[in-house]
Amino acid sequence: MSQNILFLAHVSEAGNALPKASYEVLGAAVKLTKQLGANLTIGLIGEDVAAAAETIAAAGTERILAVSGPDFATARYASDAAAAEAICRSAAADLILAPASSRFMRVLPGVAHRLNGCADTHVTSLEADAVNGELRAARWYYRQRIETVIRRDARPWIVLLEPGCEAAWTGMPGPVKIEKLSLPKFATRTTVTGIRAPQSDAQTIRPDADLLFVAGAGWTKKQSDGKTHVPEAEKLILDFLRAAGSSLGGSKSLVDQSGESQAVLRFMTHLNQVGQTGSTPRHPKGLSMCCHGEEPHVVGWRFINERRAVNLDPNCGWARGKADVLYVADAFEVLANLNARLTPVAQSSPEAMPQEA
Amino acid sequence: MTNGYHIVVCGSVVPDPLQTLEPVSTPTGPALKNEMMLPAVLDPWAAHALYEAANLASKVAGSKVWLVSVGPKAKLQQVMMTIAQRVSFELVPVDASASGFADSHSTAALLAEAIQSIPGLDRARLLVFGGWESASRGAGATMQLVGERLGILDQFQGVDQLRVLDDAQPDGSFEVLERIEGGRHQVSVCAGPPALLGWATGNLPEPRNNPQIGMANMRTVMPALQKAKSLPLPAGGLHFLSASPPKQQRQTRVVKDLSPAQIAQEIAEWIGK
């Protein structure tokens, strides 16, 4: 009996388009559908999904299911769970592929329980065995310290794929027929009242940036003259972020200082934290300064391909196979020189500053 | 909130982040080499949830905090010696595996059952807290599964802040900040308990050890640990085909003899490639 695969996506809360990661997951769904000879259904959630559906008209599906309306404009557990459950039941899917967005990460494990199925998150690849078609998912355990390949007996199996792991599907937009599902009344005790973001010139987290710049606690410690230079460090780092268009990360020891009443970089929060107890961002390149590169921090660099570091200690963690290049030097001096070189380039290039996510 | 919240925090033990972890094969699936010998800590996100729970309980009179923890009894006892000195809570232990390789669906079933067995727990005042992920399984799924089993439809993940809107109101409504993409927060208002919150880091510093709190907690922690039920954790149809540490080891070029200007030039060229 052929399998049913459901590609589930939501439109971004900013408008009626699908987030980039959705096209990557659609690419994986289309590939698996062909490989397994399965049937592909597409499910969409959002206030208005018509424009998004047209962009994926050529994906080779016979059914596009949707739950739409003002109740689904924002991410709320009760409404999103009801919508996803209705789509999954209508599609009668064995395998449900969805992007690992914050909206779906919040809700799809609970939906798996309602469907008497199972869910796996943070999956980095999903392959079908060439001989027997058995599905195998790869994901990390212990915060990127152990990589596993798993399979599941239970169906439906909801798999949330991490962004950046598959090539995005591309195809010509076209007209589509959407089957709109209606839902029974669900609880609306929670109201989403808005999005809180830093001022645009203070936004330091840029998921689409090519470079991750990580600052360590050394920026706030006493320097060679026996004094701290926190304001100077702030200016150097912010100037660099503007000039290089990079995203900012921090080590735990640095972001924790704000809660311990020590000298702090004012723009550094727990949202910037990278590592064992922080995030694991995906950027092609990473540059670390004043950070020792110990294992709990470096596990957050698992998906950063090219790595360079600047540190005064030639025996720091970066030197032990964790970076491609370690420069043993004063980070203040290096960054001041680097800013002087990058700033003219940034001023002449309109693309130096990336769009915020 | 006139009667206070009943706050149940779900949290277990994980290996100390500074330890080297090596997977080994066992008849029941992968495990960590010398797992019982590794020093353990309370999972960092669960710890944030516990500190936030204690902070909320201290602000809203009549509130009470429970810590429901699934883990080997000996490990729980070791970790409680430290955690119990920081904030007041009543421990509800379940003696079962705390392995990251355990299935989140099975763990959620144990947690939900333990919560339902707490005597005197008032669902109309119930807030279930936990980490939005763990440093072991890192699934970001277990709390949602617990919530579904308890029939809680107001769920929040990646929470950094909970603010009670008006202490005098009997409904206990509150505002929640959840992390979303791009370093932003989604702001929601919930009409009150029951609700489930998976915490990110929050904004509170780690509380200092207080021996008096420790003495008071240990009066209930030790008897609870002695009475803890030992339960199996079924695999739940999850099969591990392989488990291995990453093999990537870089040949680091250590540059000691360049001036800051030369280093800056080299980095600028690398960024521009």
Interface residues (C-beta under 8 A of the other chain):
Chain A: T74 A75 R76 Y77 A78 A81 S101 S102 R103 M105 R106 V107 P109 G110 A112 H113 R114 C118 A119 D120 T121 H122 R136 W140 Y141 Y142 R143 Q144 R145 I146 E147 T148 V149 I150 R151 R152 D153 A154 F186 A187 R189 T190 T191 V192 T193 G194 I195 R196 A197 P198 Q203 T204 I205 R206 P207 L211 A244 D256 G259 E260 H270 L271 N272 Q273 Q276 T277 K285 L287 E294 E295 P296 R302 E306 R307 R308 V310 P314 W318 A319 R320 G321 K322 A323 D324 V325 L326 Y327 V328 A329 D330 E333 V334 L335 A336 N337 L338 A340 R341 L342 V345 E356 A357
Chain B: V14 P15 P17 L18 T20 L21 P23 P30 L32 P44 W45 G100 F101 S104 H105 A108 A135 S136 R137 G138 A139 G140 A141 T142 Q144 L145 G147 E148 R149 L153 D154 Q155 F156 Q157 G158 D160 E175 L177 E178 R179 I180 E181 G182 G183 R184 H185 Q186 V187 S188 V189 C190 A191 G192 A200 T201 G202 N203 L204 P205 E206 G236 G237 L238 H239 F240 L241 S242 A243 S244 P245 P246 Q249 R250 Q251 T252 R253 V254 V255 K256 L258 P260 A261 I263 A264 Q265 E266 I267 A268 W270 I271 G272
